[in-house]
Amino acid sequence: MQVLLAEKAGFCSGVNRAINHLLDQVSQQGGGSTLGPLVHNNEVVDYLERHFIISVDQPEKAMGSFLAVRTHGVTPEMLNRLYQQENINVIDLTCPRVQSVQKKAALLRSNGCKIIIFGNAEHPEVQGLIGWAGGDATVVSSLKELEQLEIKPFSGLIAQTTSDPELYEQVKEIFIKKNPEGRVYNTLCPETKLRQEEIVNLAQRVEALVVVGSESSANTKALYDCCRQLKPSCRITNARELKHSFLRQYRVIGVTAGASTPPWTIKEVVERMENENLEVKNEDQFNFDMEVTVAQVGEQVKGKVARVTEEEVYVDIGAKTEAILPVTEVHLDEGKELADIFTPEDEVEVTVMETDDQEGKVVVSHKRLARDKRLQEVEQAQSEGEVLEGRVKQVVSAGLVIDLGSGVEGFMPGSLVDIKYIPDFNEFKDQHLQFRVLEFDREKGKIILSRKIIMEEEAAQKKEETLNSIEVGSTITGTVKRLTNFGAFIDVGDIDGLVHISELSWERVGHPSEVLKNGDKVEVKVLEVTPEKERISLSIRKTQPDPWSKALDELESGQLITGKVTRLVNFGAFIEIKPGVEGLAHISQLADYHVKHPSEILNEGEETEVKILEVKPKAKRISLSVKDARGIMAAPGNQGDNETENGNVTLGDVFGNLFSDRESASNEIEQADTESAEKVTFETDEETAQEVTEQNEAEEEQETELGEEKEDRSKD
């Protein structure tokens, strides 16, 4: 058998300091006394007596050259009483950390603060603290007592230095919840926490643990409680109490000891355990009786439920022995009873807590083994990425406390609850949620959970399925989710597609809000799907009839029709003559006289009558004339003198200009038509280029906005 000894086992710095000081006093002044046992350990008391230092219960009984105050401290009244003793030297060996707590109690008292002490009311240290608090302090020893306590607004919380650190954290949380303005002090001895942290690490390397220390030592009890939650454990006072039946079950055993356990006791225990020639004949020295004892403390045993009461479950563990499983050693959900969990003949696995060989009494625990198993399951789920489920036990400002079962709790930060921002987490109270374990630290008791990661995975899978199922050219139904200057985002099922503003309608649209609003159900045609960019381009106008098709059937050359001026450009005016159908009135067709700019004749938005000059169906181009419809004639100008100087008039003189004007006009019209065609083509190309540019900008803006949304959700 291999034995591993904890580095911090045995005397703490306060006890070590006190004993060394006493031994120095004996060597200098002779023997003396201590007011009460220096520490809660008979081995130490016996050791001091052998060095002429005895324990007395009253100052008047003091003997020798000095009277020492033990490490637990005393009340200020007792301290004054000691200093009034004549012919004796008073030595205050109160642990410095205890003295620090005493000062806090006195300070709170002087400020009129109601003092609450967490600890054992019968412990000498707590008795002393009550005195320093002026005798008016309330002592609580459990979470239940604190929850039932009415706490006044101006209160302070302190604790016995050897209290369980993990339990005190829960005490502080309840105290602050009940009294947010209260004062809370961390008065625990840091060595207590260090010993427990060390034992957690040691437990990972051994199969069982042995705790050495006195049963009356609060420090040893806290250490033993910690060990029992980690591995099969037993507590002994000295080597004589070692049980061979417990030791022979394991190959590697760890040893630790309370802060008041002397080094010689620890050494004796380790040497006895390392003795491989330990014989059964010596088992009488270990208080072991194989015929009577059926289980040892720390053992994990299986049994069958014999009967169930409100307070206890009786478990048949063999050898005609029924172990008692108290309700306090079972993790019960709120509103549950023992009968809801245990049924006669059920097979259960429990951990042995206490045994009485003479009476054959065995007390077992279910929750400790169940908790350890649940922690193992949670740790495995974290390593394998398994999805777990738990109930939201508590809602706090930072997130959710999740009950994982068997007394194990995890924390889900607010940023990991959902993929969207949640303003109030109370909606999740008592709900059962699924999640993954992101972080598991058994040593620190830290379990971080995430529901968001599951939702993100589901959303990504659905998005991928949607991208793969949507076909280019198909028509689908979507919901308007968001409007921007460049278009509308449409939810087509777990992913958003973009309808560019140019694809909203056959008519010109200034802003998407002119034709759509959030929540509208719309039919859209799929123009393009780009899975690698998670982008879908959609069109609404292409699900509607092309107005040109109908218009071209109704329109013909020479027809007079009323239209609306939509745009004025340098080379003419675009006029809408049917919804979604525009024609061009070239600048030469606005009036019979020279027009520098169309704005001289028309205004945008104005209705005007036009004549259709030409319809080109394939090119979807219509040429219009305003002057032919309005009958606008040329403005009168300066008349030329056609007479010659000699007064002779020829046919050339009379008709030559006419022919010249007609030829010139014909050339001008032909040139105008060419220019019109070129300019229309240029304008159309320019519009197309502009739309392409706008489309690219829209897509870039879409990617930017989607990226920002993802980043915001990550921050939330």
TORSEDO-247039 format. One record per residue (C-alpha): x negated, y, z negated. Coordinates in steps of 0.5 Angstrom, whole numbers, padded with zeros to 4 digits, always signed. Layout:
BEGIN
XYZ
...
***
This chain:
BEGIN
+0000+0000+0000
-0003+0007+0002
-0001+0013-0003
-0001+0020-0001
-0002+0025-0006
+0001+0032-0005
-0004+0038-0006
+0000+0042-0010
+0003+0037-0015
+0002+0038-0022
+0001+0044-0026
+0003+0051-0023
-0002+0057-0024
+0002+0060-0030
+0002+0053-0034
-0005+0052-0032
-0007+0059-0035
-0003+0058-0041
-0006+0051-0043
-0013+0054-0042
-0012+0060-0046
-0010+0056-0052
-0016+0051-0051
-0020+0057-0051
-0017+0060-0058
-0018+0053-0061
-0025+0053-0060
-0026+0060-0062
-0021+0061-0068
-0019+0053-0070
-0012+0050-0069
-0005+0054-0068
+0002+0053-0066
+0007+0055-0060
+0014+0057-0061
+0018+0051-0058
+0014+0046-0053
+0009+0050-0049
+0013+0047-0043
+0018+0041-0042
+0013+0035-0042
+0012+0031-0048
+0005+0029-0045
+0003+0036-0045
+0006+0037-0052
+0002+0030-0055
-0004+0033-0051
-0004+0040-0055
-0003+0036-0062
-0009+0032-0061
-0012+0039-0060
-0009+0042-0066
-0004+0046-0063
+0003+0044-0066
+0010+0046-0064
+0015+0049-0069
+0022+0052-0068
+0021+0058-0073
+0016+0063-0073
+0016+0062-0081
+0014+0055-0080
+0007+0057-0076
+0001+0054-0078
-0006+0055-0076
-0010+0062-0074
-0005+0064-0068
+0003+0063-0066
+0004+0063-0058
+0010+0064-0054
+0011+0059-0049
+0011+0060-0042
+0019+0060-0041
+0019+0067-0046
+0023+0069-0051
+0028+0075-0052
+0025+0082-0054
+0028+0081-0061
+0025+0075-0062
+0018+0078-0060
+0019+0083-0065
+0020+0078-0070
+0014+0075-0068
+0009+0081-0069
+0012+0082-0076
+0009+0076-0078
+0003+0077-0083
-0004+0074-0082
-0003+0071-0076
-0005+0072-0069
+0001+0073-0064
-0001+0070-0057
+0004+0072-0051
+0004+0066-0046
+0010+0068-0042
+0009+0066-0035
+0008+0073-0031
+0013+0071-0026
+0018+0070-0032
+0016+0077-0035
+0017+0080-0028
+0024+0078-0028
+0025+0080-0036
+0023+0087-0034
+0028+0087-0028
+0034+0085-0033
+0032+0090-0038
+0032+0095-0032
+0039+0093-0030
+0041+0094-0037
+0038+0101-0038
+0042+0103-0031
+0049+0100-0034
+0049+0095-0029
+0053+0088-0030
+0048+0082-0030
+0049+0076-0027
+0044+0070-0028
+0044+0064-0023
+0041+0058-0027
+0042+0053-0033
+0045+0057-0039
+0041+0052-0044
+0034+0053-0041
+0030+0057-0046
+0028+0062-0040
+0035+0064-0038
+0036+0064-0046
+0031+0069-0046
+0033+0073-0040
+0040+0074-0043
+0037+0077-0049
+0033+0082-0044
+0040+0084-0041
+0042+0086-0048
+0046+0080-0049
+0051+0082-0044
+0050+0077-0038
+0054+0072-0034
+0050+0066-0033
+0053+0061-0027
+0050+0055-0025
+0054+0053-0018
+0056+0056-0012
+0063+0054-0015
+0062+0058-0021
+0060+0064-0017
+0066+0064-0012
+0071+0064-0018
+0067+0069-0022
+0070+0077-0021
+0064+0081-0020
+0064+0088-0021
+0062+0093-0016
+0056+0095-0020
+0053+0089-0021
+0046+0086-0020
+0044+0078-0019
+0037+0075-0022
+0035+0068-0022
+0032+0063-0026
+0025+0062-0023
+0025+0055-0022
+0032+0055-0019
+0033+0051-0012
+0031+0056-0007
+0035+0054-0001
+0041+0054-0006
+0039+0061-0009
+0040+0063-0001
+0047+0061-0001
+0048+0064-0008
+0046+0071-0005
+0050+0070+0001
+0056+0069-0003
+0054+0075-0008
+0053+0080-0003
+0060+0078+0001
+0064+0079-0006
+0060+0085-0007
+0056+0089-0001
+0054+0094-0006
+0051+0090-0011
+0043+0089-0012
+0040+0082-0011
+0033+0080-0013
+0029+0075-0011
+0026+0072-0017
+0024+0065-0016
+0017+0063-0017
+0014+0062-0010
+0010+0056-0012
+0017+0052-0013
+0019+0054-0005
+0011+0052-0003
+0012+0045-0007
+0019+0044-0003
+0016+0046+0004
+0010+0041+0002
+0014+0035+0001
+0018+0036+0007
+0012+0036+0011
+0009+0030+0007
+0016+0026+0008
+0015+0026+0015
+0008+0022+0014
+0011+0017+0009
+0017+0012+0008
+0018+0013+0001
+0017+0019-0005
+0015+0018-0012
+0016+0024-0017
+0013+0025-0023
+0015+0029-0029
+0020+0030-0035
+0027+0029-0034
+0028+0036-0038
+0024+0040-0033
+0028+0044-0028
+0022+0045-0024
+0022+0037-0023
+0029+0036-0022
+0029+0041-0016
+0023+0038-0013
+0027+0031-0014
+0033+0033-0011
+0029+0036-0005
+0026+0029-0004
+0032+0025-0005
+0035+0029+0001
+0029+0027+0005
+0027+0020+0004
+0028+0014-0001
+0026+0017-0008
+0025+0015-0015
+0023+0020-0021
+0018+0017-0027
+0015+0021-0033
+0009+0017-0033
+0006+0010-0030
+0009+0006-0035
+0016+0007-0031
+0014+0005-0024
+0018-0001-0022
+0015-0006-0017
+0021-0007-0014
+0021+0000-0011
+0014+0000-0009
+0013-0007-0006
+0019-0005+0000
+0014+0001+0003
+0007+0001+0006
+0006+0008+0005
+0009+0012-0001
+0008+0020-0002
+0007+0022-0009
+0009+0029-0012
+0010+0032-0019
+0013+0038-0023
+0010+0044-0025
+0009+0042-0032
+0006+0035-0030
-0001+0034-0033
-0006+0032-0028
-0008+0026-0032
-0001+0023-0032
-0001+0024-0024
-0008+0020-0024
-0006+0015-0028
+0001+0014-0023
-0003+0014-0017
-0009+0009-0020
-0003+0004-0022
+0000+0005-0015
-0006+0003-0011
-0008-0003-0015
-0006-0008-0010
-0007-0014-0016
-0001-0011-0019
+0002-0018-0022
+0010-0019-0024
+0008-0021-0031
+0006-0013-0032
+0013-0012-0030
+0016-0012-0037
+0012-0005-0038
+0015-0002-0032
+0022-0003-0036
+0024-0008-0030
+0029-0014-0030
+0030-0018-0024
+0036-0022-0026
+0040-0015-0028
+0038-0010-0023
+0041-0011-0017
+0038-0004-0014
+0033+0001-0015
+0034+0009-0015
+0032+0011-0008
+0034+0005-0004
+0039+0005+0002
+0044-0001+0001
+0050-0003+0005
+0057-0005+0001
+0064-0006+0002
+0069-0001-0001
+0073-0005-0006
+0078+0001-0008
+0079+0008-0008
+0081+0013-0013
+0082+0021-0013
+0075+0022-0016
+0071+0016-0014
+0070+0010-0009
+0068+0003-0012
+0063+0000-0007
+0061-0008-0008
+0054-0008-0007
+0053-0015-0009
+0051-0019-0015
+0058-0018-0018
+0056-0010-0018
+0061-0005-0016
+0057+0002-0015
+0061+0008-0017
+0061+0013-0011
+0063+0020-0014
+0067+0025-0010
+0062+0030-0011
+0057+0025-0007
+0061+0025-0001
+0062+0031+0004
+0069+0032+0005
+0072+0037+0010
+0077+0042+0008
+0084+0039+0006
+0081+0032+0006
+0081+0027+0001
+0077+0020-0001
+0083+0016+0002
+0082+0020+0008
+0075+0017+0010
+0075+0010+0006
+0079+0004+0006
+0078-0002+0002
+0074-0007+0006
+0070-0002+0010
+0063-0003+0010
+0059+0003+0008
+0052+0005+0007
+0050+0009+0001
+0043+0011-0003
+0042+0009-0010
+0042+0015-0015
+0042+0012-0022
+0042+0006-0025
+0043+0003-0032
+0040-0004-0033
+0043-0005-0039
+0050-0003-0037
+0049-0005-0030
+0052+0001-0028
+0050+0004-0021
+0051+0011-0018
+0051+0012-0011
+0051+0018-0006
+0054+0018+0001
+0053+0025+0003
+0045+0025+0003
+0045+0019+0007
+0050+0021+0012
+0047+0028+0012
+0040+0025+0014
+0043+0021+0019
+0047+0027+0022
+0040+0031+0022
+0037+0025+0026
+0043+0025+0031
+0042+0033+0032
+0035+0032+0033
+0036+0027+0038
+0041+0031+0042
+0036+0037+0042
+0031+0033+0045
+0035+0029+0050
+0040+0036+0052
+0046+0032+0050
+0052+0036+0049
+0055+0036+0042
+0062+0039+0039
+0063+0042+0032
+0068+0046+0029
+0067+0054+0028
+0067+0054+0020
+0065+0062+0019
+0065+0068+0023
+0059+0073+0022
+0057+0079+0025
+0051+0076+0028
+0055+0070+0031
+0058+0063+0029
+0057+0058+0023
+0058+0051+0026
+0060+0045+0022
+0056+0039+0025
+0059+0034+0020
+0056+0031+0014
+0054+0037+0011
+0050+0040+0017
+0051+0047+0019
+0048+0050+0026
+0048+0057+0028
+0051+0060+0034
+0048+0067+0036
+0053+0072+0039
+0049+0072+0045
+0050+0065+0046
+0057+0064+0045
+0060+0066+0052
+0057+0068+0059
+0061+0075+0058
+0062+0080+0052
+0066+0078+0047
+0068+0084+0042
+0071+0080+0037
+0069+0073+0035
+0075+0072+0030
+0078+0068+0036
+0074+0062+0035
+0075+0061+0028
+0077+0054+0026
+0076+0052+0034
+0072+0046+0036
+0067+0048+0041
+0062+0044+0045
+0055+0046+0045
+0047+0044+0046
+0042+0045+0041
+0037+0050+0043
+0032+0050+0037
+0032+0045+0031
+0027+0046+0025
+0028+0041+0020
+0023+0044+0015
+0026+0051+0016
+0033+0048+0016
+0034+0052+0022
+0039+0049+0028
+0040+0054+0034
+0046+0052+0038
+0049+0055+0045
+0055+0055+0048
+0053+0060+0054
+0048+0055+0057
+0054+0050+0058
+0058+0055+0061
+0053+0057+0066
+0051+0050+0068
+0059+0049+0069
+0059+0056+0073
+0053+0054+0077
+0056+0048+0079
+0063+0050+0081
+0059+0056+0085
+0055+0051+0089
+0061+0047+0090
+0065+0053+0093
+0059+0055+0097
+0059+0048+0100
+0066+0047+0101
+0067+0054+0105
+0067+0054+0112
+0065+0060+0117
+0071+0062+0121
+0076+0059+0116
+0082+0063+0113
+0082+0063+0105
+0086+0066+0099
+0082+0071+0094
+0083+0076+0089
+0081+0083+0089
+0076+0083+0083
+0072+0090+0084
+0072+0096+0089
+0066+0100+0091
+0064+0105+0096
+0062+0100+0101
+0067+0095+0100
+0071+0090+0096
+0069+0084+0092
+0074+0078+0093
+0074+0072+0088
+0075+0066+0092
+0074+0061+0087
+0068+0061+0082
+0064+0066+0087
+0065+0073+0089
+0065+0075+0097
+0064+0082+0100
+0069+0085+0105
+0065+0091+0108
+0069+0097+0108
+0069+0096+0116
+0073+0090+0115
+0078+0092+0111
+0083+0094+0116
+0083+0095+0124
+0085+0103+0122
+0079+0107+0119
+0079+0107+0112
+0075+0112+0108
+0075+0108+0101
+0077+0101+0099
+0082+0104+0094
+0086+0107+0100
+0089+0100+0102
+0087+0095+0096
+0087+0095+0088
+0084+0090+0083
+0088+0084+0082
+0091+0084+0089
+0092+0077+0093
+0089+0077+0100
+0088+0073+0106
+0081+0073+0108
+0077+0070+0114
+0070+0067+0112
+0065+0071+0117
+0058+0068+0114
+0056+0064+0108
+0049+0064+0106
+0048+0059+0100
+0041+0061+0098
+0043+0068+0097
+0050+0066+0094
+0053+0071+0099
+0059+0070+0103
+0061+0076+0108
+0069+0076+0109
+0074+0080+0113
+0081+0082+0112
+0082+0085+0118
+0081+0079+0122
+0086+0076+0119
+0091+0081+0122
+0093+0081+0129
+0088+0085+0134
+0092+0092+0135
+0089+0092+0142
+0092+0086+0144
+0099+0089+0143
+0097+0096+0145
+0094+0094+0152
+0100+0091+0154
+0104+0097+0152
+0100+0102+0155
+0098+0104+0163
+0095+0109+0167
+0099+0116+0168
+0103+0115+0161
+0104+0121+0157
+0104+0119+0149
+0103+0123+0143
+0097+0121+0139
+0093+0124+0133
+0086+0127+0133
+0081+0122+0129
+0074+0125+0130
+0071+0131+0134
+0064+0130+0137
+0060+0134+0142
+0063+0130+0148
+0070+0130+0147
+0075+0128+0142
+0078+0121+0139
+0085+0120+0139
+0089+0115+0136
+0095+0113+0140
+0097+0107+0137
+0095+0104+0130
+0088+0102+0130
+0088+0104+0137
+0084+0110+0139
+0082+0113+0146
+0077+0118+0148
+0079+0125+0151
+0073+0127+0155
+0071+0135+0153
+0072+0136+0161
+0079+0133+0160
+0081+0138+0154
+0082+0144+0159
+0081+0147+0166
+0076+0152+0164
+0069+0151+0161
+0070+0148+0153
+0063+0149+0149
+0066+0144+0144
+0073+0140+0143
+0074+0144+0136
+0076+0150+0141
+0082+0146+0143
+0083+0141+0138
+0083+0140+0130
+0082+0133+0126
+0088+0130+0124
+0092+0134+0129
+0098+0131+0133
+0097+0132+0141
+0100+0130+0147
+0096+0126+0152
+0096+0123+0158
+0093+0116+0160
+0088+0117+0165
+0085+0110+0165
+0086+0103+0161
+0080+0098+0161
+0082+0092+0157
+0076+0088+0157
+0072+0094+0154
+0078+0096+0150
+0077+0103+0153
+0082+0108+0154
+0081+0115+0158
+0085+0120+0156
+0087+0128+0158
+0090+0133+0154
+0090+0138+0159
+0094+0134+0164
+0099+0133+0158
+0099+0140+0156
+0098+0143+0163
+0093+0148+0161
+0091+0152+0167
+0084+0156+0168
+0083+0163+0164
+0084+0169+0169
+0077+0171+0171
+0073+0176+0175
+0076+0176+0182
+0070+0176+0188
+0070+0180+0194
+0071+0176+0200
+0071+0181+0205
+0065+0183+0209
+0062+0189+0209
+0064+0190+0216
+0071+0188+0214
+0071+0181+0219
+0074+0175+0216
+0072+0168+0218
+0075+0161+0216
+0069+0160+0213
+0069+0166+0209
+0077+0164+0207
+0076+0157+0206
+0068+0156+0205
+0069+0157+0197
+0075+0152+0197
+0071+0146+0200
+0065+0148+0196
+0069+0148+0190
+0072+0142+0191
+0065+0138+0192
+0062+0141+0186
+0068+0139+0182
+0068+0132+0185
+0061+0132+0183
+0062+0135+0176
+0068+0130+0175
+0064+0124+0177
+0058+0127+0173
+0063+0128+0167
+0065+0121+0168
+0058+0118+0167
+0056+0122+0162
+0063+0120+0158
+0061+0113+0159
+0054+0114+0157
+0056+0118+0151
+0062+0113+0149
+0057+0108+0149
+0052+0111+0145
+0057+0113+0140
+0059+0106+0140
+0052+0103+0139
+0051+0109+0134
+0057+0107+0130
+0055+0099+0131
+0048+0101+0128
+0051+0105+0123
+0056+0100+0121
+0050+0095+0121
+0046+0099+0116
+0052+0100+0112
+0053+0093+0111
+0046+0092+0110
+0046+0097+0104
+0052+0094+0102
+0049+0087+0101
+0043+0090+0098
+0047+0094+0093
+0051+0087+0092
+0045+0084+0090
+0043+0089+0085
+0049+0089+0082
+0050+0082+0081
+0043+0082+0078
+0044+0087+0073
+0051+0083+0071
+0046+0077+0070
+0041+0081+0066
+0047+0084+0062
+0050+0078+0060
+0043+0075+0058
+0042+0081+0054
+0049+0080+0051
***
